[in-house]
Amino acid sequence: MTMRASEGSSRRVDIVSLGEPMVELNQAVELNRTGERAGRVYLQGFGGDSSNFAIAAARQGARVAYASAVGDDPYGRLLRELWLGEGIDDSGVATDAAAYTAIYVVTHDEGGHHFHFFRSGSAASRLRPAELPRQLIERSKVLHLSGISLAISTQACDTGYAAIEIARQAGVKVSFDTNLRLKLWSIDRARAVMNDVMRRTDICLPSYDDVRAITGIADPDALVDHCLAAGALTVALKLGEQGAIVADAGQRHRIEPFPCQPVDATGAGDTFGGAFVARLIAGDSLLDAGRYAAAAAALSTQGYGAVAPIPRAADVRAALEAAG
């Protein structure tokens, strides 16, 4: 693999997000002049939970870098253009000429929308510990990764652990979103790895369905207790339409859902996480960061796709002020 011309070692950032970026192809119906179905077209967008997180954090004002690998292909170049436009440092993203950039296709029918992933052997899944942007991680405030970052391959899991070790040795906080995907690994392996990573985590961002699946616990407060007992210092449990719970060893707050008119919840959890960590870095209290993140996530559901609807800071503040 080859890295960008600069390793980013001289630049300090707030967050380094590690994982697999993806390009989205979303099916749309093409109509002819009479309004009848004429065929199918695919709208190109972007995805990948850790990339969505990075964009959400950047749009709230955080200085963000991304660590990953893309193929030497048009999709990899599209992603680099995306990050450039968002002000995200991609010097920690390698180019793997022997692999491809992951994509996913969204199709629609009477049963709803369906995701089809093409990621096995992707460039991001082949990233090795030696190819991590060590100095960029060491100069950051938070390293973020997710369950998907660890599940896409055994090598990716090793790389994720290596990144966590670099961060911890440098006094950099670790942020972890569970993002359980059982098509990528077994429930037993997911349970073992996620509980172990929680032990090394400063900010844990679990979704209710994820931690319920790996623990068998149904009560939200008990799930928060589990994450704290596992070793996470701060927990933001995402409850979807029910809001969230944010907690640490000394406080716990129930965050009510922010009012919105949702049309597509894709990427809402990533938006919550990126906004939450960005606001913690900016100095917000746990409660204020939770309320801000809930508003950002709600606003992101009012448009289609994972990236385009992610709100910027001015939009979130305006919505919070309007809601009183």
C-alpha positions in Angstrom: 0.0 0.0 0.0 1.0 3.6 -0.5 0.2 6.5 1.8 -0.5 10.1 0.8 2.5 12.4 0.2 2.2 13.7 3.8 1.8 11.4 6.8 0.0 14.2 8.6 2.5 14.0 11.4 2.9 17.7 11.9 -0.8 18.5 12.1 -2.8 18.2 15.3 -6.4 17.0 15.0 -9.2 16.5 17.5 -10.4 13.1 16.2 -8.9 10.3 14.1 -11.6 7.9 12.8 -10.6 4.4 11.7 -12.7 2.1 9.6 -14.1 1.2 6.2 -15.5 3.9 3.9 -18.0 2.9 1.3 -19.6 4.3 -1.8 -23.4 4.0 -2.0 -25.4 3.2 -5.1 -29.1 3.8 -4.3 -31.7 2.5 -6.7 -34.2 5.0 -8.1 -37.0 4.5 -10.6 -36.5 6.2 -14.0 -39.8 7.3 -15.6 -40.5 8.1 -19.2 -42.3 11.1 -20.5 -45.7 9.5 -19.8 -44.8 8.8 -16.2 -44.4 5.0 -16.8 -41.5 3.0 -15.5 -38.7 3.2 -18.0 -35.9 1.5 -16.1 -33.6 1.9 -13.1 -31.0 4.5 -12.3 -28.7 4.5 -9.3 -27.9 7.6 -7.4 -24.3 7.7 -6.1 -23.8 8.6 -2.4 -21.5 7.7 0.4 -21.5 5.6 3.5 -19.4 3.6 6.0 -20.1 4.2 9.7 -16.7 5.5 10.6 -16.7 7.9 7.6 -20.2 9.1 8.5 -19.0 9.7 12.1 -16.0 11.7 10.8 -18.2 13.9 8.6 -20.7 14.5 11.4 -17.9 15.5 13.8 -16.3 17.8 11.1 -19.6 19.5 10.4 -19.9 20.4 14.1 -16.5 22.1 14.0 -14.1 19.4 15.1 -10.8 18.9 13.3 -11.0 15.4 11.9 -8.7 13.0 10.2 -9.6 9.6 8.7 -7.5 6.4 8.8 -8.2 3.6 6.3 -7.4 2.4 2.8 -9.1 2.7 -0.5 -8.5 1.1 -3.9 -6.8 2.8 -6.7 -10.1 3.2 -8.4 -12.8 5.9 -9.1 -14.6 5.1 -5.9 -11.6 5.7 -3.8 -11.0 9.0 -5.6 -14.7 10.0 -5.0 -14.2 9.4 -1.2 -11.0 11.5 -1.1 -12.9 14.3 -2.9 -15.7 14.0 -0.3 -13.3 14.2 2.7 -11.4 17.1 1.1 -14.7 19.0 0.7 -15.5 18.3 4.4 -12.1 19.5 5.6 -11.1 16.0 6.7 -7.4 15.1 6.7 -7.0 12.0 4.5 -3.2 11.7 4.9 -3.8 8.6 7.0 -5.7 6.9 4.2 -3.6 4.4 2.2 -4.1 3.5 -1.5 -4.1 -0.3 -2.1 -3.6 -0.9 -5.8 -4.2 -4.6 -5.3 -7.7 -4.2 -3.8 -10.9 -2.2 -4.4 -12.9 0.4 -2.5 -16.0 -1.1 -0.8 -19.4 -0.3 -2.2 -23.0 -1.1 -1.3 -26.2 -1.1 -3.3 -29.6 -0.1 -1.9 -32.7 -1.6 -3.6 -36.3 -0.9 -2.9 -39.5 -3.0 -3.2 -42.8 -3.4 -1.4 -41.0 -4.8 1.6 -38.9 -1.6 2.0 -35.2 -0.9 1.3 -32.5 -3.6 1.2 -28.7 -3.3 1.5 -26.3 -5.3 -0.6 -22.6 -5.0 0.4 -19.6 -5.7 -1.7 -16.8 -5.5 0.8 -15.0 -8.9 1.1 -11.3 -8.3 0.5 -11.8 -4.5 0.3 -8.8 -2.2 0.7 -9.8 -1.2 4.2 -10.1 -4.8 5.3 -6.4 -5.3 4.2 -5.0 -2.4 6.3 -2.2 -3.7 8.5 -1.0 -2.3 11.9 2.3 -1.1 10.3 0.3 1.1 7.9 -1.5 3.0 10.6 -0.8 6.8 10.8 0.9 6.5 14.2 1.9 10.1 14.6 -1.5 11.4 13.5 -3.2 9.2 16.2 -0.6 10.2 18.8 -1.3 13.9 18.1 -5.1 13.6 18.3 -7.4 13.9 21.2 -9.7 11.0 20.4 -9.3 7.8 18.3 -12.7 6.5 17.1 -13.5 3.1 15.7 -16.5 0.7 15.6 -17.6 -2.9 15.7 -17.5 -2.8 11.9 -14.0 -1.5 11.9 -13.0 -4.7 13.8 -15.3 -7.2 12.0 -14.5 -6.7 8.3 -11.5 -9.1 8.6 -9.2 -10.7 11.2 -6.4 -8.4 9.9 -8.7 -5.3 10.4 -9.4 -6.5 14.0 -5.6 -6.7 14.7 -5.2 -3.2 13.2 -8.0 -1.8 15.3 -6.4 -3.2 18.5 -3.0 -1.8 17.4 -4.6 1.6 16.9 -6.1 1.5 20.4 -2.8 0.6 21.9 -1.1 3.5 20.1 -3.8 5.8 21.4 -3.6 4.6 25.0 0.1 4.8 25.2 -0.1 8.4 24.0 -2.8 9.4 26.4 -5.4 9.7 23.6 -9.0 8.8 24.4 -10.7 6.0 22.6 -14.3 6.2 21.3 -16.1 3.0 20.3 -19.4 2.5 18.6 -20.7 -1.1 18.8 -22.4 -1.2 15.4 -23.0 -5.0 15.5 -23.3 -6.6 12.0 -23.8 -10.4 12.4 -23.1 -10.9 8.6 -19.5 -10.0 9.4 -18.8 -12.2 12.4 -20.5 -14.6 14.9 -22.3 -13.4 17.9 -19.8 -15.2 20.2 -16.8 -13.4 18.6 -18.6 -10.1 18.6 -19.5 -10.5 22.3 -15.9 -11.3 23.2 -14.3 -8.6 21.2 -16.8 -5.8 22.0 -16.6 -6.5 25.8 -12.8 -6.5 25.6 -12.8 -3.2 23.6 -15.2 -1.6 26.1 -12.5 -2.3 28.8 -10.2 -0.1 26.8 -12.7 2.6 25.9 -13.2 6.1 27.2 -16.4 6.9 25.3 -18.7 4.1 24.4 -21.5 4.7 21.9 -23.6 1.5 21.9 -27.0 1.1 20.2 -29.7 -0.6 22.2 -30.2 -3.5 19.8 -26.4 -4.2 19.7 -25.8 -4.5 23.4 -29.0 -6.3 24.0 -27.9 -8.9 21.5 -24.5 -9.4 23.1 -25.7 -9.3 26.7 -29.3 -10.6 26.7 -30.2 -7.6 28.9 -33.4 -5.7 28.0 -33.5 -2.9 30.5 -31.7 0.2 29.1 -30.3 1.4 32.4 -29.0 -2.1 33.0 -27.3 -2.0 29.6 -25.6 1.3 30.6 -24.5 -0.4 33.8 -23.0 -3.3 31.8 -21.0 -1.0 29.6 -19.7 1.0 32.6 -18.9 -2.2 34.5 -17.0 -3.5 31.4 -14.7 -0.5 31.7 -16.1 2.3 29.6 -15.7 5.6 31.3 -18.5 7.5 29.5 -21.5 5.8 27.8 -24.1 7.2 25.4 -26.7 4.5 24.8 -28.6 5.2 21.6 -32.3 4.3 21.9 -33.5 5.4 18.5 -37.0 6.9 18.7 -36.8 6.7 22.5 -33.8 9.1 22.7 -30.7 8.2 24.6 -29.1 7.7 28.0 -25.7 9.4 28.7 -23.8 8.4 31.8 -20.5 8.1 33.6 -19.5 7.0 37.1 -21.0 10.1 38.7 -24.1 11.1 36.7 -26.8 9.7 34.4 -29.2 11.6 32.2 -32.1 10.5 30.0 -32.1 12.4 26.7 -35.6 12.8 25.3 -36.0 12.3 21.5 -35.7 15.6 19.6 -38.9 16.3 17.5 -38.5 15.7 13.8 -40.2 14.4 10.7 -38.1 11.4 9.8 -37.9 9.9 6.3 -34.7 7.9 6.4 -32.7 7.0 9.6 -29.6 5.8 7.7 -26.5 7.0 9.5 -28.5 8.7 12.3 -26.5 6.7 15.0 -23.2 7.8 13.3 -24.4 11.4 13.3 -25.2 11.1 17.0 -21.8 9.7 17.8 -19.8 12.2 15.8 -21.8 15.2 17.2 -21.5 13.8 20.8 -17.8 13.3 20.7 -17.2 16.7 18.9 -19.2 18.5 21.6 -17.4 16.7 24.5 -14.1 17.8 22.9 -15.4 21.4 22.7 -16.0 21.4 26.4 -19.8 20.7 26.7 -21.1 18.9 29.7 -22.3 15.3 29.4 -25.9 16.5 29.4 -25.4 19.3 26.9 -23.4 17.0 24.5 -26.2 14.4 24.7 -28.9 16.9 23.9 -26.9 18.4 21.1 -26.2 14.9 19.6 -29.9 13.9 19.8 -30.9 17.0 17.9 -28.2 16.4 15.2 -29.3 12.8 14.8 -32.9 13.8 14.5 -32.2 16.4 11.9 -30.2 13.8 9.9 -33.3 11.6 9.5 -35.2 14.3 7.6 -33.4 13.7 4.4 -32.3 10.6 2.3 -28.9 9.0 2.5 -26.2 8.6 5.1 -24.2 11.8 4.4 -26.1 14.5 2.7 -28.6 15.1 5.5 -26.0 15.3 8.3 -26.6 18.8 9.7 -24.0 21.5 10.3 -23.5 23.2 13.7 -25.5 26.3 12.7 -28.5 24.1 11.8 -28.3 22.2 15.0 -28.1 25.3 17.2 -31.0 26.9 15.3 -33.1 23.8 15.9 -32.2 23.7 19.6 -33.0 27.4 20.0 -36.3 27.0 18.2 -37.2 24.1 20.4 -36.5 26.1 23.5 
